[in-house]
């Protein structure tokens, strides 16, 4: 499994998510509640992706250890 490739693609996705968040934060027409309602799902998506990458890395490490036995 090419972890570096997955990590690189996820970094690209993170950058896009951060751009979306910045657009929302810069929108002065939104009040605090509307801003939070729009930012929260994006932040959650980023956290889910980070957790998925951590899980992939852990599975990859365990499989390499298992092969080494």
ZICOR-V720503 format. One record per run of one state. SS is the DSSP state (A for helix, B for strand, O for the rest). FROM is the first residue (numbers start at 1). TO is the last residue. If there is no record, write none. Layout:
# ZICOR-V720503
SS/FROM/TO
SS/FROM/TO
This chain:
# ZICOR-V720503
O/1/2
A/3/26
O/27/31
A/32/68
O/69/69
